[in-house]
Every structure is written in C-alpha cells, then in structure tokens.
Amino acid sequence: MKKVAKNIAKNTGGVCLILIGCILIFTPGPGLLTILAGLYITSFPGKPALVAKVKRTKFYHRYVMKIESKIKSKFKRKNE
C-alpha cells in the first residue's frame, strides 16, 4: 500500500511539473528543463523512447548549451 501511494504522489508531482513547464515555455523561465524534470519523475510506458527523442532535438541542445555557458561563466568569475 505504501508503494502505491508513493507512485501516485510521484506521478502527480511529475505531471504538475510538466504542466508548469508548458506554461513556462511561453513565459520567461526554464520551461524545457521543468518538462524534462517532470518526465524523469513520472513513470509511464514508452518513457525512455520519449526522453531519448527529446534529447535529440536541436532545441534541447541549444537550450542546454545556453545554460551550460551561463554556469561556466559564473564558475569562472568565482574562481578568478
């Protein structure tokens, strides 16, 4: 019973993150990352194939590179 409640809570949280991410895509915010976090949390059939397909898109790579460059620049400033 405890495992079922944990799965329900996990999937509900994941779906909420996906919905929030869909809203954030149209507003300034980390929409794609929020959607991906929601996808990683939820469990459903075909999840690995969907996550792999999203990771192959140009938009995903451009978005991740943009975030990585921001993180690297912050670390460079702290280390200087």
Secondary structure as UniProt FT lines:
FT   HELIX           2..25
FT   HELIX           31..41
FT   TURN            45..46
FT   HELIX           47..55
FT   HELIX           58..79
//
